[in-house]
Amino acid sequence: MSRHLLHPRDARQSVCGLPAADIHRWDTDEPPRRDDTCEDCYTLLPEAARPDDANHPPGDTTLIDTLRRIVANRQHLKIDGVIVDMWSASVTLLIWDRLHNDKRQRLLTLPSHELILRCVAIYRHVTTTKGTT
């Protein structure tokens, strides 16, 4: 089960609207934000129901062009069933532009959401390591 945040004003409800009786695991360490939604409830958002803006099979280099379009337009898009926000796209491009071609080809063999998650993980590793030295 994914993380759920208890609603600050209603102890019978989570932030995303699920009844508290239906939730088995709570994550209340972080204060809830106005737009916070549990991972289980992303499929209930209206954005999740809309059709894909782009489809990119593994190995398709036009995925990078689509990510550049997200950053240029400052607008999220739904790629292969996953909503990609501007921050994720910009971090992916930041890492992508600094990789050697052989590493890029290895990343392109992954599905689009996995490629983005790997680049975000690299970014987090680099930024947290850089701050500790």
C-alpha positions as CSV (number, residue, x, y, z in Angstrom):
1,M,0.0,0.0,0.0
2,S,1.2,3.5,-0.8
3,R,1.6,6.4,1.5
4,H,-1.6,8.1,2.7
5,L,-1.8,11.4,4.7
6,L,-4.5,12.0,7.3
7,H,-6.7,14.9,6.6
8,P,-5.8,17.7,9.1
9,R,-9.4,18.8,9.7
10,D,-11.2,15.4,9.4
11,A,-9.8,12.4,11.3
12,R,-12.2,10.1,9.4
13,Q,-10.7,11.0,6.0
14,S,-7.3,11.0,4.2
15,V,-6.1,14.0,2.2
16,C,-7.0,12.3,-1.1
17,G,-10.6,11.6,0.1
18,L,-10.4,7.9,0.9
19,P,-12.2,7.0,4.2
20,A,-9.8,6.4,7.1
21,A,-11.4,3.0,7.6
22,D,-10.2,1.8,4.2
23,I,-6.5,2.7,4.8
24,H,-4.2,0.3,6.5
25,R,-0.9,2.3,6.4
26,W,-0.5,6.0,7.2
27,D,2.3,8.3,6.4
28,T,1.8,11.5,8.4
29,D,5.4,12.7,9.0
30,E,5.1,15.4,6.3
31,P,2.4,18.0,6.6
32,P,-0.2,17.6,3.9
33,R,-0.2,20.0,1.0
34,R,-3.3,21.3,-0.6
35,D,-2.6,19.4,-3.9
36,D,-1.2,16.2,-2.2
37,T,-2.7,13.0,-3.5
38,C,-1.9,9.4,-2.5
39,E,-0.2,7.3,-5.1
40,D,-3.1,4.8,-5.0
41,C,-5.5,7.6,-5.9
42,Y,-3.6,9.1,-9.0
43,T,-5.9,7.0,-11.2
44,L,-8.9,8.9,-9.8
45,L,-7.6,12.2,-11.0
46,P,-9.2,13.7,-14.1
47,E,-5.8,14.0,-15.7
48,A,-5.3,10.2,-15.5
49,A,-8.5,9.6,-17.6
50,R,-7.4,11.7,-20.5
51,P,-5.8,10.1,-23.6
52,D,-2.0,10.0,-24.0
53,D,-0.4,13.1,-25.5
54,A,2.5,11.0,-26.8
55,N,3.4,7.3,-27.2
56,H,7.1,6.3,-27.3
57,P,8.1,2.7,-27.5
58,P,11.5,1.8,-26.0
59,G,14.3,3.0,-28.2
60,D,12.3,5.9,-29.6
61,T,14.6,9.0,-29.6
62,T,11.6,11.4,-30.1
63,L,10.9,10.9,-26.3
64,I,13.6,13.5,-25.7
65,D,12.0,15.9,-28.1
66,T,8.7,15.5,-26.2
67,L,10.4,16.2,-22.9
68,R,12.0,19.3,-24.4
69,R,8.5,20.4,-25.6
70,I,7.2,19.9,-22.0
71,V,10.0,22.2,-20.7
72,A,9.5,24.8,-23.5
73,N,5.8,25.0,-23.1
74,R,5.9,24.7,-19.3
75,Q,3.0,22.3,-19.5
76,H,2.8,18.6,-18.3
77,L,2.0,15.9,-20.8
78,K,0.8,12.3,-20.6
79,I,3.4,10.0,-22.1
80,D,2.7,6.3,-22.4
81,G,0.0,6.5,-19.6
82,V,2.2,8.5,-17.2
83,I,1.8,12.2,-16.5
84,V,5.2,13.8,-16.8
85,D,5.5,17.2,-15.1
86,M,7.9,20.0,-16.0
87,W,10.4,19.3,-13.2
88,S,10.8,15.6,-14.1
89,A,11.2,16.5,-17.8
90,S,13.8,19.2,-17.0
91,V,15.8,17.0,-14.7
92,T,15.7,14.2,-17.3
93,L,17.0,16.6,-19.9
94,L,19.7,17.9,-17.6
95,I,21.0,14.4,-17.0
96,W,20.5,13.3,-20.6
97,D,22.5,16.2,-22.1
98,R,25.5,15.3,-19.9
99,L,25.6,11.6,-20.7
100,H,27.8,9.9,-23.2
101,N,26.2,8.4,-26.3
102,D,26.6,4.8,-25.1
103,K,24.9,5.6,-21.8
104,R,22.1,7.3,-23.7
105,Q,21.6,4.2,-25.8
106,R,21.3,2.0,-22.7
107,L,18.7,4.3,-21.2
108,L,16.7,4.3,-24.5
109,T,16.1,0.6,-24.1
110,L,13.9,1.3,-21.1
111,P,10.3,2.3,-21.2
112,S,9.8,6.1,-21.0
113,H,8.7,6.2,-17.4
114,E,11.7,4.1,-16.3
115,L,14.1,6.3,-18.3
116,I,12.7,9.4,-16.5
117,L,12.9,7.7,-13.1
118,R,16.5,6.6,-13.7
119,C,17.5,10.2,-14.6
120,V,15.7,11.6,-11.5
121,A,17.6,9.0,-9.4
122,I,20.9,10.1,-10.9
123,Y,20.0,13.7,-10.3
124,R,19.2,13.0,-6.6
125,H,22.3,11.0,-6.1
126,V,24.5,13.8,-7.6
127,T,22.8,16.6,-5.7
128,T,22.9,14.9,-2.3
129,T,26.4,13.7,-2.8
130,K,27.6,17.1,-3.9
131,G,26.2,18.8,-0.8
132,T,28.0,16.4,1.6
133,T,31.5,16.9,0.3
